[in-house]
């Protein structure tokens, strides 16, 4: 009993430490001149017009990237499971290594490629590199290892179309993983910072994450409520799809 109590207290303290930045951000967003009020939110939503383009840019980037990413990753993952060869295994290891690399390693090659294609300072400069996510590819490929191939073979008897096979035979079996990948993609796109700062110059194209990084340009009365608002969409998505996210990122385990 004493061990359980000590474990609970330890867990509670650690949870408070992790939640402290969020709690303090929420608290200070309502504090102006040592008084609890909504003036900070009024300053942000009424007087700070640059907040709205940044917010909607983040929404646009996140939705487009997630939609295009799921198509690319679904096709690539299914290809990895269907083609059995050492070359594909080596290629998959390459994706795992790429997943483990820090983002800064890939910034320069992406910048050079976008520059040569005249895509710098456009929305495509943000969208295209993030479509090809090695993390989501690895998660979905590992999840697909447990596919029920009898269902896929039954669909093949009716149609040779790869699109029909994926839609009717694969997607129903990996719905949880698809939702998990979409959630991870939205979270990654919503929080991206280095890519827009390196690939964009036009302030009208900047996402909310760059707006939040402008501590020298905006005061605490703007940044604290903006931080709270920026957290809300991701928190809502997590709480609504928490169970689906947990099931969808099971790698190599039994699917239910």
N, C-alpha and C positions, 0 to 999 in steps of 0.2 A: 504493500500500500504506500509506504514511504517512497519507494523507487518511482511508482507511478506519479505521485504528487510532485516529486522533484523533476521528473520528465515533463510533466505538464507545465510547471513553472518555467523551466528552461525553454520549452517550445514557445510559451507565451511571450517571454522576454525577447527571444529572437524575432518573433513575428512583429512585435512592437517596433523593434529596431529597423526592420525592413519597411514597415509602414510609416515610420516617422517622417520621411521626406514628403510623402503624399499628404499626411495629416497636417503638417506645417504649411504646405503649399495651399491647401484648402483653407486653413485658418487665416493666413495672411492675405488671402484674396478678399476677405471680408473686413479687413482692418484698415482704417484710414484715420490718421492722427490719433491713434490709440482708441478708436471708437469702432464698434461693430456696425457696419452699414453696407449698402450696395453701391457706393460711389465708385469703387474700382471697376465694377462691371459696367456701370454707366459710362465711365471714361473710355472703356474698351469698345463697347458696342455702339455707342453714340458718337464718340469723338475720334476714334481711331479707325479711319476708313481703310487703311492698308491691311487691316486684319482680315477683312472679308475676302479679297482676292486670294490671299495666302491660304485661308481655310478651304475655299472651294477648289483651289489648285490641288491641295492634298486629297480632297475627295475624288477629284477627277483622276489624278494619277493612281490612286489606290484601286479604284474600280477597274480602270482600263488595264492596269498591269495584272491584277488578279484574274481578270477574264481571259486575257491573252496567255498568261502564264499557265493556267490550268489546261488549256488546249495543247500547248507545246509539251508540257510535262507529261500529260496523259499519253500522248502519242509516243514520246521518247521512252517512257517507262514500259509501255506495252511492247515496244520493240526490243528492249533489253530482256524481257521475259520470254520472248518468242524465238529470238536468235541465240542459239547455244554455240558459242565459240570462244576461244581464248582471247581473240581480238576484242570482243565485246566485254569480256571480264576485265581486260586491261583498261579499256575505255572507261568502264565503271569505276575502277580504282582511281583513274585520273579525276573523275568527278568528285570522288570522296576527298582526294587531296585538295582539289580546288575549293571544296566546301570548308575545309579546315584552314585555308589561307586567310589572313586578315584582308579586309576590304581594300586597304591601301595598296596592296600588291597589284590588284587588278585595275586600279584607277588610271594609271598611265596608259596601259594598252587600250582601255576603253576610250580614253581621251584622244589618243592618236587615231583610232578607228573612226570615231565620230567626226574628228576634224577632217579626215580624208574624204568622208562622205558628206561634208558640209552640213552636218546636223547639230553642231554646237549652237547653243543658245536657242534651241527649239524644244518643244515638248517631247519630241522623239528622242532627244538626247537623254532624257530621264526614263522614258518608257522602255525603249528597246533593250538596254543592258539588263534591266531588272526582269525582263520576261524569262530569261534563262537562269533560273535559280538552281544551283547545284544542291542546296539543302533540301528543297521540296522534291527534286528529282530523286534523291537518295531515299527519302522517306516513302515516296509512292512506289518506287521500284521494289523496295523491301516488302512493302505491304502487298504488292501484287504477286509475290512468291507463293502466297497461300490461296491463289485463285482456284476456284472449282472449274477445272478444264472440261468437265463433262457438259457444263452449261454452254461453254464457248463452242464445243464441237456440235452441240445441238443447233446452235445458231448458224454454224457453218453449213449444216445440211440444207438450210433454207436460203442462205445467201453467201456469196463469196465477197461481198463488199466489206472492206475493213472497217469502214465507218459504221455499217450496220452491226458488225460483230462487237465493236467497242461500245456502241450505244445500248445494244440489247443484252450482250453477254458479259461485258466488263464493268461498265459504270454501275449497274445495280449492286454489284458485289463490293464496290469500293466507295460507296457513298460517304461513309464516315471519313475516309482518308481524303476525299475530294474537299469536303467541308473544312477539314483540318488544314489542308494546304492553302485553301482560300483565306482562312483566318490568319495563318502565318504570313502569307503574301501581303495581305492588307496591313498587318502590323509592321512588317518590314518597310513597306512603301510609305506608310504614315510617318515613320520615324527616321526616314533617310535624311542625311544631312550633308555628307561629303560630296555625294554625286551632284546635287543641284548647285552647291557652292563652287564646284570645279567646272561643271558643264554649262552653267547658265550665267548670264550677265544681266539679262532683262529682269528687273524687279517684279514685273507683272506676272512672270512665270514661276516665281519662287513659291515653294510650299510653306506650310505652317511651321515646319521644323526650323527653317531658316529664319522665319519671323521670330521664333522663340529664341534663337541664338543672338538676336540683336540687342543684347543687354545694354550696350553703350548708347543705343539710339532710343530705347524705350525705358521708362521708369518702372519701378516695382508695381505701381498702381495699374500698369498695363500688363506686365509679364505674369504676375500671379494669377489673375483671372483668365488670361489666355492659356496658361498652363493647365488650369482646371478644365477649361473647355476642350483643350486638345486631348486630355486624358479620357473624357467621357465616352467618345465613340468606341475606343478600343476596350474600355471597361465593359460597356454594354454588350459588345460582341462576345467578349470572353464569358460573361455571366450567362448569356443566353445559350451559347453553344459550348459550354464547359465540358459537358459529358461527351458530346460529339468530338471535340478536340482531343480529349483523353483517349477515346477509342481509335481515333484516326491516326495517331502517331505511334501506335503499337507497331514495333518493328520486329518482324520475324515471329510474332506471337500468334495465338489462335484468334481468328476473327469471329465475331458473334453477329 
